[in-house]
Amino acid sequence: MTSQTLLNPTIPYQAEGSTILRATAAAVVAGAAILTLFVLPAEYNIDPTGVGHKLGLTALSGAMEDAEPAATVASTQAAAAPVKVGPQTRDSIIRATPYREDQMTLTIAPHAGAEIKAEMQTGDQFVFSWTASGPVKMDMHGETSMTASEATTYWKEKGLSAAQGSLMAPFNGIHGWYWRNQGETPVTLTLKTSGFYRKLIRPPVN
């Protein structure tokens, strides 16, 4: 406030230039803090400080939409470990589970998900390929049962329209795929499998 304003209240308030600069700098700093701490985590899932995750803001960025039906997804560190191949013997090669081949086709509505799993015993294996008429998010994972509250993720990726590979079941349970159509039109997906597993199932998606 200027000295003239103090002496004569009828003169309108005029801030000094240094005051305006300090206020502007404070506003810029506050805006940057709000952008970094709250807006980026909530809108774009960008959380350089970790505050957004602690406050649960990153869940607002669409991460919840991408969440899988399993309540908790276990760490994928085991899947990233180097592959160790033991000596090949009759016991490591032979499979008690009968060999089978399957093909399933399903249609996934926009912004909806679908699952196909194979019932397997530890050590059972299959090879697979699938194609989709549009890009989908895929999460390949396994659970000990249909009612298990935890899942182990093997491979998760967005924007896929096809994939192929093989899987050896690391534990007894159901192992397979969750796909999510993140587009605006229905997606038709066809899965082909062959190998040693009991059967393919379509668990309900919550």
N, C-alpha and C positions, 0 to 999 in steps of 0.2 A: 504494500500500500504506500502511495507516495505521500510526501510530507504535506503537499497541498491538500490532499484528500483529508488528512488528519486535521488540518486547520479549518477546512471548510467542508462540512458533511454534505453540502449540496452538490459538490463536484462528484461525478460518477467515478466508481472505483476503477483504477487502471493498474493492472499488475505490471511489475517490472519485468524486463526481458529475461533476467536471470531466473526469476521465479517461474516464468513460463517454460524455460528450458528444463528446469528441474522437474516440473510437473510432467512435461512431455517424456523425459527420460524415465521417470517412475512409471508412467503409463505403458511405455514400451517394454520395460522389464516385467511389469505385471502381466502384460499380454503374452509375452514369450513364455512366462512361467505357466500360465493357464493353458496355452497351446501345448506345451511339452508335457505337463503333468496330467492334463485331463482330456483335451480335445483329441490329440493324436492317439492315445490309447483307446479312447471310446469310439472314435470314428474310423481309424485306420489300423488298429491293432499294432501301432508303433509305440513302443514303451522303452525309451532309452534309459529311464531312471528306475524302472521297476515299480514305481508308485502306482501306476495304472493297474498292474497285476494284483498288487496288494489290496487295492480298493475294489477290485472286481470290475474295473472299467473295460478291460480288454474283452470281457465276455460280451460287451455290448456291440462290439465291432463286427459281429457276424460269426465269431468263433463258436457261439452256442449253436448257430444254425448248422455249423459243420460238425458239431459234436456227434459222436456215434451213439447208438442206442445203449451200449454198455455203460454202466454208471461210472466206471473207472477204467482208464486204459493204462496198462502197465508200461513201464519203460521199454524203449526199443533198443536199449544198449546191447542186449543179448543178440539181437538180430544183426547188429553192426559188427559183431566180433568176427575175427578171421575164421574162415571155414576150415575145419580140421577133418580130414578124411582118414578114417582108420583103415586097417587092412581089410580087404574084401575076402570074405569066406562064405561058405555055405550058409552059416547062421546069420551073416549080415545081409545076404542076398535074398534068401527065401522069405516068402510072406505067407502067413496063414490066412489073411483076409483075401477072399476071392477077388479076381480081377474083374473090372467092369468098365463100361463106357457110358457116358450120359451126355445129353444135350438139353438145355433148358432155355426158353426164350421168355422174356418178360418185358412189360412196358412200365416205365417209371414216369409218373406224372410230374409236371413242373414243380420244382422245390420239394419233391418228395424223395424218400429213400426206399431201398429194397435190399434184401439179403438173400444169399444162397450159401449154405454151409454143407460140408461133408462130414459125416460121422466117421471118426477115425480112432484107431488105437495108436499108441506110441510106436513110431517107426514106420507106420503106413505112409505111402507116397502116392501122389498123383501128378500128372502133367495137365496143363490147362491152357485154353486160349479163350478170349472173349472179345467181342466187337460190339460197339454201340453206334446208333445212328446220330449221336451228338456227344459232345464232351460231358464227362461226369467226373465227380470226385470218387476215388476208390480208396477203401481202407480194407486191406487184407489182414485178417486177425483170427485169433482162436480163443475159445473159452472151454472150460472144463465141462460145462453143461448148459442147457437152455436157460437155467435159472441163475447161472453164475453172475455175480455182481462185478467181476473184474474180467478184463480181456487182455490178451497179449497181442500187440500190433506187430505185424511183420513188414508191411509195406503200405505207405499212405501217400497218395499223390492226387493232385487236381488236374483237371483239363485233359483227361485221358479219353480216347475213343476206342482204344484197343490195348490189350496186354496179353502176355503169355509167359509161361514159366513152369516151375515145378515146386512142390512143397513136400517136405517130410514132417509128419506130425511130431512135435516135441513132447506132447503129452496126450493122454486120452481125452477126447472131447469132440467139439465141433469146430471145424476150421474152414474158412472161406472168405466171403467178400461182403462188404457193405458198399453200395453205390448210392450216390446222391445226385439227382438231376438238379443242377443249379441254373438251368435255362428256363425259358418261357414256353417251350413246347415239349410234348411228350417225347421220351427217348425209348427206342426199342433196343434191347440188349440180348445177345445170344451168347451163352456160355457152353463150352465143350470141355469135358473132363474125361480122363481115362487113367486108370491106375488101381490102387489097392485101398479101398475105403468101403464102408458098409452101404451108404446111400447118400444122395443129395436131399437136402431139406430146405424149406423156405421158412425160417423163423419169422414170427410177427415182428414188425418194426413199430416201435413206440413213437 
